[in-house]
Amino acid sequence: MSAYLAFGLLAGCGAVEAVQTSKTFELLGLAPDDPCVVTRREGKRLAGSYLRQASASEGSEVFFVTGKSSRQGLPRNLEFNDLTVRRIRPTGEGPLEGARRSVATPIQGIGVSGALPAAYTLAYRAERIDYEGPVVVGPSPTGFEIPTTGQVVYEGDVQLTLTTATAEGTTETVQLAKFITEIGYGSQQARFSIDTSGAGLPFDGVQWSRLGICGTRVTSSGQGQVLFVAADGSRTVPFQAGRDATPIRALLESSQFASEDRPGPPDSYGGTFVIAGDIGTLTGVFIATQSKSEVNTDPL
């Protein structure tokens, strides 16, 4: 584990606006997260997150996703933002195809191949607009399977995409890294950290604290704080464009996924996020398929 993870893992549902008072960053949730809605369909459907981008726009949107699985244990229908992509099915060559010209291509290196939870790049067309982005889905636990005390730690893989704007144009870098999520069931808060040391990115880690727990979900909250750190643990500002305070738009949506041995606590976790600044955007898709419970821990 790198020094920044050992030294400073930092510690409400649905953010509308978040502000970090640091002189380095001003964190603004410029688009709302989905509200905290716990439904009776929990435990009977798929759940997850979709980070969507329109082909004609550089902006990204993050949605909470529900859906149904097929008999093969793969996604069949996905629902998000009042839209449903139906009849998703295997093609025999890896990708899944469905209505609305949809194609779900598995993301290599994230999760376990052929099993849920799974990560895909989902592309589809609606109202003459093409959309694409990473989606993570898995079996949703029920609310009563979520512990009310103690802490759980998830460690897994995250695929990062860094898009930066320079005088020469736009560049895109895709890298795999490791992440840790600590979920405090008693405090109803979580923290999310990425170790990017050795990944060739202009920072060595990302720390995201005060995420909120909403039933089976973990989502960015109005008190959230995002920090980029260097190898020595000091703060760095990768997206700044010459001003004292750099506004960044940061949204994270994720879900805990049900175990095969039910009823019981979740044993896997995953989701998507976007962090956008003046001259750069960092997006991520992540899955952890193992958990480590910790009963006697300090609150997050």
RODO-2510 file (C-alpha; in nm, 4 decimals, decimal comma):
residues 300
     n   res          X          Y          Z
     1     m     0,0000     0,0000     0,0000
     2     s     0,1398     0,3419    -0,0912
     3     a     0,2206     0,6083     0,1640
     4     y    -0,0706     0,8300     0,0723
     5     l    -0,3197     0,5474     0,1326
     6     a    -0,1652     0,4612     0,4672
     7     f    -0,1439     0,8215     0,5797
     8     g    -0,4585     1,0053     0,4796
     9     l    -0,7661     0,8054     0,3735
    10     l    -1,0276     1,0713     0,4342
    11     a    -1,3772     1,0295     0,5756
    12     g    -2,6704     1,2301     0,3164
    13     c    -2,7827     1,0928    -0,0084
    14     g    -2,7875     1,2783    -0,3386
    15     a    -2,5808     1,5913    -0,3768
    16     v    -2,7160     1,9063    -0,5291
    17     e    -2,4272     2,1373    -0,4469
    18     a    -2,0964     2,0745    -0,2707
    19     v    -1,8265     2,3244    -0,1811
    20     q    -1,4735     2,2634    -0,0600
    21     t    -1,3354     2,5699     0,1142
    22     s    -0,9713     2,4869     0,0416
    23     k    -0,7666     2,7512    -0,1369
    24     t    -0,6762     2,4807    -0,3862
    25     f    -1,0157     2,3538    -0,4933
    26     e    -1,3710     2,4729    -0,4994
    27     l    -1,5882     2,1652    -0,5488
    28     l    -1,9208     2,2347    -0,7162
    29     g    -2,1797     1,9669    -0,7911
    30     l    -2,3009     2,1349    -1,1081
    31     a    -2,5499     1,8563    -1,1788
    32     p    -2,7549     1,6760    -0,9115
    33     d    -2,7059     1,3133    -0,8204
    34     d    -3,0144     1,0931    -0,8285
    35     p    -3,2149     1,1341    -0,5066
    36     c    -3,2070     0,8698    -0,2349
    37     v    -3,5016     0,6481    -0,3225
    38     v    -3,5283     0,3035    -0,1643
    39     t    -3,7886     0,0897    -0,3402
    40     r    -3,9516    -0,2475    -0,2866
    41     r    -3,7746    -0,3705    -0,6003
    42     e    -3,4454    -0,3889    -0,4119
    43     g    -3,3241    -0,7464    -0,3973
    44     k    -3,5180    -0,8488    -0,7069
    45     r    -3,3432    -0,6517    -0,9782
    46     l    -3,0081    -0,5354    -1,1020
    47     a    -2,8606    -0,2111    -0,9704
    48     g    -2,5635    -0,0017    -1,0670
    49     s    -2,4366     0,3147    -1,2302
    50     y    -2,4042     0,4600    -1,5819
    51     l    -2,1623     0,7371    -1,6794
    52     r    -2,3083     0,8651    -2,0056
    53     q    -2,1672     1,1037    -2,2643
    54     a    -2,3397     1,2324    -2,5764
    55     s    -2,1370     1,2110    -2,8974
    56     a    -2,1981     1,5796    -2,9687
    57     s    -2,0985     1,6998    -2,6208
    58     e    -1,7969     1,6872    -2,3918
    59     g    -2,0132     1,6756    -2,0770
    60     s    -2,0899     1,3611    -1,8779
    61     e    -2,3910     1,2556    -1,6725
    62     v    -2,4017     0,9962    -1,3953
    63     f    -2,7182     0,7901    -1,3402
    64     f    -2,8355     0,5323    -1,0899
    65     v    -2,9306     0,2226    -1,2913
    66     t    -3,1781    -0,0589    -1,2312
    67     g    -3,2608    -0,3501    -1,4575
    68     k    -3,3413    -0,7161    -1,5077
    69     s    -3,1049    -1,0035    -1,5706
    70     s    -3,1389    -1,2896    -1,8175
    71     r    -3,1339    -1,6610    -1,7380
    72     q    -2,7648    -1,6572    -1,8303
    73     g    -2,7017    -1,4073    -1,5493
    74     l    -2,6353    -1,1189    -1,7884
    75     p    -2,8178    -0,7844    -1,8162
    76     r    -3,1418    -0,8008    -2,0170
    77     n    -3,3067    -0,4622    -1,9500
    78     l    -3,1434    -0,1468    -1,8096
    79     e    -3,3381     0,1534    -1,6813
    80     f    -3,1994     0,4989    -1,6040
    81     n    -3,3162     0,8595    -1,6261
    82     d    -3,6699     0,7609    -1,7393
    83     l    -3,5195     0,5578    -2,0247
    84     t    -3,5166     0,1810    -2,0741
    85     v    -3,2787    -0,0122    -2,2991
    86     r    -3,4531    -0,3458    -2,3595
    87     r    -3,3831    -0,6897    -2,5040
    88     i    -3,0100    -0,6855    -2,4340
    89     r    -2,8710    -1,0250    -2,5284
    90     p    -2,5390    -1,1941    -2,6110
    91     t    -2,4155    -1,1945    -2,9696
    92     g    -2,1868    -1,4953    -2,9269
    93     e    -1,8751    -1,2809    -2,9748
    94     g    -1,8606    -1,0983    -2,6426
    95     p    -2,0700    -0,7791    -2,6807
    96     l    -2,4402    -0,7679    -2,5910
    97     e    -2,6879    -0,6102    -2,8309
    98     g    -3,0385    -0,4755    -2,7733
    99     a    -3,2995    -0,2169    -2,8627
   100     r    -3,2141     0,1469    -2,9490
   101     r    -2,9093     0,0237    -3,1425
   102     s    -2,7567    -0,0586    -2,8063
   103     v    -2,4280    -0,2457    -2,7748
   104     a    -2,2758    -0,3381    -2,4371
   105     t    -1,9091    -0,4335    -2,4720
   106     p    -1,7401    -0,5902    -2,1666
   107     i    -1,4600    -0,3801    -2,0158
   108     q    -1,1540    -0,5997    -1,9790
   109     g    -0,9726    -0,6111    -1,6461
   110     i    -1,2725    -0,5002    -1,4375
   111     g    -1,4682    -0,7621    -1,2428
   112     v    -1,4888    -1,1325    -1,3282
   113     s    -1,5490    -1,2205    -1,6937
   114     g    -1,8952    -1,3665    -1,7599
   115     a    -2,0317    -1,2974    -1,4111
   116     l    -2,2164    -1,0175    -1,2339
   117     p    -2,1281    -0,7592    -1,1162
   118     a    -1,9882    -0,6611    -1,4535
   119     a    -1,8647    -0,3486    -1,6315
   120     y    -1,9558    -0,2648    -1,9908
   121     t    -1,9193     0,0218    -2,2334
   122     l    -2,2841     0,0879    -2,3219
   123     a    -2,3633     0,2662    -2,6478
   124     y    -2,7146     0,3393    -2,7769
   125     r    -2,9130     0,5884    -2,9847
   126     a    -3,2171     0,7906    -2,8737
   127     e    -3,3877     1,0840    -3,0453
   128     r    -3,1118     1,0938    -3,3103
   129     i    -2,8389     1,1310    -3,0495
   130     d    -2,5665     0,8731    -2,9917
   131     y    -2,4659     0,8051    -2,6328
   132     e    -2,1822     0,6010    -2,4851
   133     g    -2,0075     0,5387    -2,1560
   134     p    -1,9196     0,2842    -1,8870
   135     v    -2,1937     0,1071    -1,6926
   136     v    -2,1590    -0,1219    -1,3896
   137     v    -2,4457    -0,3539    -1,2920
   138     g    -2,4922    -0,6380    -1,0467
   139     p    -2,7580    -0,8064    -0,8303
   140     s    -2,9131    -0,5679    -0,5808
   141     p    -2,9338    -0,6725    -0,2167
   142     t    -3,2389    -0,5861    -0,0086
   143     g    -3,2285    -0,3069     0,2445
   144     f    -3,2386    -0,5458     0,5406
   145     e    -2,9217    -0,7189     0,4145
   146     i    -2,7235    -0,3960     0,4613
   147     p    -2,5544    -0,3905     0,8056
   148     t    -2,6350    -0,1052     1,0430
   149     t    -2,3099    -0,1150     1,2409
   150     g    -1,9447    -0,1870     1,1714
   151     q    -1,7368    -0,1177     0,8654
   152     v    -1,6523    -0,2946     0,5416
   153     v    -1,3524    -0,2385     0,3142
   154     y    -1,3556    -0,3125    -0,0597
   155     e    -1,0395    -0,3295    -0,2690
   156     g    -1,0509    -0,3678    -0,6460
   157     d    -0,9645    -0,2392    -0,9915
   158     v    -1,0592     0,0899    -1,1519
   159     q    -1,0231     0,1906    -1,5151
   160     l    -0,9363     0,5600    -1,5371
   161     t    -0,9728     0,7830    -1,8405
   162     l    -0,7950     1,1175    -1,8220
   163     t    -0,8853     1,3711    -2,0907
   164     t    -0,6773     1,6882    -2,0960
   165     a    -0,6863     1,9996    -2,3129
   166     t    -0,3633     2,1652    -2,4233
   167     a    -0,2633     2,4217    -2,6835
   168     e    -0,1928     2,1325    -2,9202
   169     g    -0,5386     1,9779    -2,8743
   170     t    -0,7053     1,7130    -2,6596
   171     t    -0,5326     1,3990    -2,5353
   172     e    -0,6837     1,0922    -2,3707
   173     t    -0,5049     0,8471    -2,1413
   174     v    -0,6615     0,5190    -2,0200
   175     q    -0,5015     0,3350    -1,7273
   176     l    -0,5883     0,0628    -1,4777
   177     a    -0,5290     0,1358    -1,1084
   178     k    -0,6293     0,0111    -0,7644
   179     f    -0,8946     0,1590    -0,5377
   180     i    -1,0104     0,1183    -0,1786
   181     t    -1,3580     0,2030    -0,0482
   182     e    -1,4324     0,2093     0,3247
   183     i    -1,8016     0,2043     0,4157
   184     g    -1,9030     0,2943     0,7720
   185     y    -2,2507     0,1586     0,8294
   186     g    -2,2925     0,3302     1,1653
   187     s    -2,1802     0,6727     1,0457
   188     q    -2,3579     0,6309     0,7095
   189     q    -2,0500     0,7677     0,5346
   190     a    -1,7853     0,6243     0,3052
   191     r    -1,4513     0,7246     0,1546
   192     f    -1,3021     0,6294    -0,1787
   193     s    -0,9297     0,6358    -0,2599
   194     i    -0,7349     0,5555    -0,5770
   195     d    -0,3659     0,4727    -0,5950
   196     t    -0,2368     0,5956    -0,9316
   197     s     0,1344     0,5767    -0,8497
   198     g     0,3143     0,4271    -1,1474
   199     a     0,0190     0,4845    -1,3818
   200     g     0,1826     0,7703    -1,5698
   201     l    -0,0780     1,0288    -1,4625
   202     p    -0,0011     1,3826    -1,3365
   203     f    -0,0975     1,2838    -0,9788
   204     d    -0,0303     0,9835    -0,7541
   205     g    -0,3679     0,9450    -0,5899
   206     v    -0,7258     1,0618    -0,5549
   207     q    -0,9022     1,0857    -0,2183
   208     w    -1,2807     1,1332    -0,2007
   209     s    -1,4285     1,1670     0,1473
   210     r    -1,7744     1,2017     0,3054
   211     l    -1,9646     0,9969     0,0521
   212     g    -2,3173     0,9159     0,1638
   213     i    -2,4886     0,5774     0,2053
   214     c    -2,8381     0,5503     0,0604
   215     g    -2,9778     0,2029     0,1220
   216     t    -2,7698    -0,0213    -0,1032
   217     r    -2,6023     0,2743    -0,2766
   218     v    -2,2912     0,4814    -0,2023
   219     t    -2,3113     0,8231    -0,3649
   220     s    -2,1437     1,1647    -0,3579
   221     s    -2,2963     1,3974    -0,1011
   222     g    -2,3272     1,7697    -0,0370
   223     q    -2,0380     1,7504     0,2104
   224     g    -1,8077     1,5581    -0,0225
   225     q    -1,4440     1,6513    -0,0692
   226     v    -1,2096     1,5531    -0,3523
   227     l    -0,8313     1,5824    -0,3257
   228     f    -0,5565     1,4982    -0,5737
   229     v    -0,2274     1,4076    -0,4059
   230     a     0,1376     1,3753    -0,5049
   231     a     0,3727     1,0909    -0,4073
   232     d     0,4634     1,2604    -0,0765
   233     g     0,0973     1,3068     0,0188
   234     s     0,0879     1,6791    -0,0619
   235     r    -0,1954     1,8219    -0,2676
   236     t    -0,1593     1,8767    -0,6382
   237     v    -0,3813     2,0629    -0,8842
   238     p    -0,3926     1,8757    -1,2171
   239     f    -0,6841     2,0661    -1,3734
   240     q    -0,6014     2,4242    -1,2795
   241     a    -0,5970     2,6969    -1,5445
   242     g    -0,4240     2,9908    -1,3779
   243     r    -0,6766     3,0845    -1,1083
   244     d    -0,6463     3,0632    -0,7301
   245     a    -0,9491     2,8386    -0,6815
   246     t    -1,0247     2,5775    -0,9440
   247     p    -1,3917     2,4779    -0,9686
   248     i    -1,4410     2,1066    -1,0319
   249     r    -1,7575     1,9103    -1,0998
   250     a    -1,7466     1,5762    -0,9176
   251     l    -2,0140     1,3069    -0,9125
   252     l    -1,9901     0,9445    -0,7960
   253     e    -2,2611     0,6775    -0,8085
   254     s    -2,2032     0,3216    -0,6867
   255     s    -2,3817     0,0173    -0,5467
   256     q    -2,3174    -0,2691    -0,3107
   257     f    -2,4044    -0,6021    -0,4715
   258     a    -2,5722    -0,9081    -0,3232
   259     s    -2,3753    -1,2209    -0,2415
   260     e    -2,4684    -1,5647    -0,3759
   261     d    -2,5359    -1,6863    -0,0217
   262     r    -2,8531    -1,4979     0,0676
   263     p    -2,9824    -1,3511     0,2837
   264     g    -2,6555    -1,1970     0,3897
   265     p    -2,4483    -0,8788     0,3648
   266     p    -2,3159    -0,7635     0,0253
   267     d    -1,9771    -0,8984    -0,0816
   268     s    -1,9020    -0,6898    -0,3921
   269     y    -1,9212    -0,3263    -0,4934
   270     g    -1,8807    -0,1033    -0,8000
   271     g    -1,9788     0,2101    -0,9859
   272     t    -1,8664     0,5061    -1,1939
   273     f    -1,7553     0,8664    -1,1356
   274     v    -1,6566     1,1872    -1,3133
   275     i    -1,4301     1,4714    -1,1946
   276     a    -1,4188     1,7645    -1,4389
   277     g    -1,2119     2,0827    -1,4135
   278     d    -1,0975     2,3695    -1,6334
   279     i    -0,8575     2,1788    -1,8580
   280     g    -0,9163     1,8146    -1,7749
   281     t    -1,1667     1,5437    -1,6910
   282     l    -1,1068     1,2226    -1,5007
   283     t    -1,3651     0,9464    -1,5303
   284     g    -1,3610     0,6030    -1,3734
   285     v    -1,5376     0,2682    -1,3708
   286     f    -1,4615     0,0300    -1,0849
   287     i    -1,5521    -0,3076    -0,9323
   288     a    -1,4395    -0,4937    -0,6196
   289     t    -1,5442    -0,8579    -0,5914
   290     q    -1,4190    -0,9212    -0,2367
   291     s    -1,4910    -0,7477     0,0920
   292     k    -1,3279    -0,7377     0,4327
   293     s    -1,5548    -0,6734     0,7317
   294     e    -1,4229    -0,4756     1,0253
   295     v    -1,6399    -0,4706     1,3359
   296     n    -1,4453    -0,2542     1,5828
   297     t    -1,3270     0,0501     1,3892
   298     d    -1,3128     0,4227     1,4364
   299     p    -1,5994     0,6158     1,2715
   300     l    -1,5343     0,7514     0,9239
***
